[in-house]
Amino acid sequence: MERTIISFDYAIKDILRDKANFDILSGFLTELIEKPVTVQEVLESEGNPATIDGKVNRLDLKAKIDDGELAVFEIQFFDQIDYLGKILFNVSKAVVEQVSAGELYDVKKVYSVNITYFNMGAINEYVFVANIFEFKGIHFDEFIPFSQNLDPLSNVPKDIHPEYFLIFPRVFEKEDQNDKSDKKVEKIRTTKSKFDEWVYVLKHSAVKSEFTAAGIQAAGEKLNILKMTPQQRAEYEADKQTKMTQKSQLYTAELKGRIEGRAEGRAEGEEFGLLKEKKDTVIRGRNNGLSIETIAKLTDLSNEQILQILELARLDNVPFIQKQ
């Protein structure tokens, strides 16, 4: 049995910000980070708006979790040339906002969770992670952990460097045509971990009854579309329609750009072809003993242009007979 739920990107705007629904975010992060996580509160800042921005391009949420660590969620629907720069900026902002003037650099770890619905080159993998755990010596095989602990009574260092996740739901469970001559289509991705169940939810907006990942059945219950009021359903459908319109507009702009580019390319090609034909005519005419004036009439070029073509041909070792 499978329950259709509100898409995660829509839920994160409002529903998942409600403390009563923190168990859903907690479960998601528990399976992603692979350690028990409890969301304590959702934080707001200038770079973390509570609602979707006018570009319909990203949704942000910053949550405070155990021990003051932070999880920054970003959902990106459309390609953006500075996407990775945006990720780095928002993580850096989340780090900087932790420290007040005159205080110690009591920096807590930030988890950057980026759910991406456009292709960045991923072929089969759908969850990527990037982090720095230690400094490595250049001359000797020595390491220094990228961690610190400001508690003098504790000797346990704490990892403070941000950790980045890129999640590609559309790559998950991708069908691959291994042999074009054969009609067999092989599923190369199936649920292999608890977090895979969450990726399934991100892709299909549906929860299967057999799923056991932390928080996932809570999502199936609390985000169930059938439990929405008529007004909530109308708002949800309007939001989906907005995204479809935005996608159509971007595709149309891209298509027009390609058409214009091809038209410009054809025009440049035709111009290049005409110029080459005239150059060939100049050289052939000169080799056949035609005067500069006669060639000018045949090609509609000036005497200076013809002389320039002949000089360039000579420099390029193009054989022709120089007639006086």
N, C-alpha and C positions, 0 to 999 in steps of 0.2 A: 504493500500500500504506500502511496506517495501523496504528500500534502503540498499543494502549491502555496508559496508564501510571498510576502512582499519582497521585492528585490533588495539586496543588502544595501545598495547605494541609497535607496529611498529611505530605508529604515534608519540609516546612520544619521540622517538629517535631524531626526526628532525622536523617534521611538527608542532608539538605543541610547539616547542621552538621558532617558528616564532611569532613575536609580533602581526602579523595580525590574528593569530589564538588563541590569549590569551582568547578570549571570550569563547572558548570551555572549557579550564581549569577553567576559572572563573565560568562558569555554573556548572561544575562538583563539584567544591568545595562549591559553594553556596547551592546546594541541600544536600551535605554530612554534612556540618557543620550547616546547617539550619540558615544561616544568609547571607546577601549580601556580596559577596567576589569579589574583582577585582585583577587579577594578574597584577603586575606592571612590573616585569622582571624575567627572568630565570637566576639563578646564577650558576656558575660553581666552583668546588673546586676539590681537589685531590680525595676526596671520592665520587665525583659526575661527572663521565665521561660523555662526550657529546654523546658517541656512545656505542653501546652494547659491553660488555666485551667478551673476548675469551671463557668464559664458557657458553655463551648463557643461562645464568641462572638468570640474573637480569637486570633491566633497571631502572636507577635512574634519577630523575629530582628534582631540588630544586628551588622553585619559591618564590619570595618575593611578599607578598600580602599586604592588607591594614594595615596601622600603623606599617609597618616594620615586621609584623608577617611572618612566613615562613611555607611553605607546602613542605614536602619531600615525593616524590612518589617513591615507589619501587614495581616492578612487579616480582613475583617469580613463576617460572614454575615447578621446581622440588624440591622434599623434601631435606631439609638441616638440619642437626642435631643441628646446632648453629644458626638457623634462627632468633629466638627471641633475641639472643645476638647480632646478626648483626643489627637488628632493633634498639635496645637500643644504640649500638655504633654509628650508623649514626645519630640518633637524638641527642645524646650527642655531637657529632662533630658539628652538626648544631648549638647547643647552644654555644659551646666554641668559634666557629668562629665569633660570634657576638661581642665578647669583645676583645678590644685591650689592650696591656700592659699599665698600669698606668691610665686607665680610669675606670669610674664607671661600675658596673655590670648592664648595661642597657640591660637586657635580654628580648627579645620578645618571645611570645608564638610560639611553633613549633607544627604543625600538621603532624603527621606521617601517611601517607596513603599507606597501604600495600595491594596490590591486589594479592591474592594468589590462584594459580591454582593446589595446591595439598591439600590433606585432613589433617587437624590438629586435627581431632576429632569432627568437627562440624557435627551435624545431620540434624537439620532443619534450624537453624539460619545461615544467610549468611552475616551479618554485625555486628561486635563486636567493642566495644569502651572501652578504659581503660584510666583513668585520675585520678589525685589527685587535688581536689579543696580546701582542707583545712587540717589543723592539728587539731587533736582531743585530748583533755585532757585525761590523764589516770585516774586521781583521781576525777576530777570534770567534769561536763557536759559543757565544754568550747571549743570554736573553734577559730582558727586563720586562716584567708583566705590565701591561697598560691598565693598571689598577691602583687604587689607593683606599685608605680607610682613615678617616679623621677621628675615629674613636680610639683614644689611647689605651683603653681597657680591652681592646680586641685586637688580635693579631691576624684576623681573617681579612685579606685584601678583597676589595670589591671591584669587579670589572666596570669601568666607566666609559669606555669608548662606545659610540653608537653602533648599533647593528641594523643592517638594512635588509629588507625582504622585498623581492619583486615576485608578484604572483600573477600568472597568466591563465585565467580560467578558460579562455577559448582554446588554449593548447591542450588542456586536460581532456582525456578520452578522445583524442584526435584520431580520425580514421585515415589510414595510410594506404594508398594504392601501390603496393610493393611491385607488382608486375602489371604493366599497362596492357599486356596481351591477355591477361587473365582477369576475369571479373571478380575474383575473390578480394574482399576487403577485410583487412585484419585490424582488430582493435589493439592498439599498441599501448593503451593506458587503461588501467582499472584501478579501483581504490586499493591502495597498498598500505595505507596508514590511516590513523584517525583523522589527521588533517586533510587527507584526500576527500573525506566525507564533506568537509567544509568547502573544499574547492568545487565539489559537485554542486553544493548549494549556491555558490557564487556564480556558477555557470548556468544552472537550470532554474534557480529560484524555487527549489523543491526539496523537501526533506522526506527520505524514505523511513518507514517504520523500523527497519532493521538497523538504522544508524545508531552508533553508541558513543560517538565523540562527545566530549564535554560541552554542554550548553546547546547541543544541536537539536535535541527534542524540545527544549525550551523555546528555541527559535521557531520550530514547527508549530508550536502551540500559540505563542504570543504574536507571531507574524503571519498567522493564517489569514489569507485574503477573505475567506468566508466569514470571518468574524469582524470585518470592517463594516462601519456604518455606511449608508448610501453616500453621505457627504465625503467620508474618507476614501471610499472607492472612486468617487468622481475625481477627487484631487489626485489620487494615485494614477488614474488613467490619463489625466491631463499632463502629469509629469512625464509619463512614458511617451505621450504624443509629442511633447516638447523635444524630447531627446531624438525621436524619430525625425522630426522636422529639421533639427540641427544637423543630424547625420546626413540627411538628404541635401541640405544646403551646402555642406562641406564637400560632399561627393560631386554635386553639380559644379561648384567652383573649380574643383580639381579637374573635372572632365572638360570644362570650358578652357582651362589652362592648357590641357593637352592638345585640344583642337587648335587653339591659337598658336601654340608652339609648332605644331605640324604645318600649319598654314605659313608661318614665318619661315620655317625650314624649307618648304617648297619654293617660296618666293626667292629666298637666298640661293637655293640650288639653281633655279631658273636663271637668276642674274649671273651666277657663276658660270653656268653653261654657255650663256650668250657671250660673256666676256672671253671665255676660252675659245669659242668659235671665231670671234673676231681676231684674237691673237694668232690663231692658226692661219686665218685668211691673210693676215699681214705677212707672215713668214713665207707662206706658199706664194703669195703674189710677188714678193721681193725675189724669191728664187726663180720665178718665171719671168723676171725682167721688168715687172711693172714699176712705174715711177711712184714716188711718195704721193703725188697728187692724185694719181689714178686709184691707188689703194685707199686714200682718204675718201674718195667718192664711193667706193665699194663698201667700206666699213662704217662710214659716217663718223670716223675718228679724225681728230686734228693731226696736222703734220707732227706736232710736238709729241702727241701720244704715240704715233707710229714709230717715231725715232726712239722713244723711250722703250717700247716693246722690243725693237730690234736690238737695242743695247743690252737689255736684260737677257735676251736670247743669246747674245754673244757671250755674256758673262756666265750663262748657264751651259755653255758649249753646245747650244742648239745649232746644227749646221744650216747655214743659209749663204747665198751668194750676195756679196755686197756690190750692188750696182751703183755706179756714179751717175 
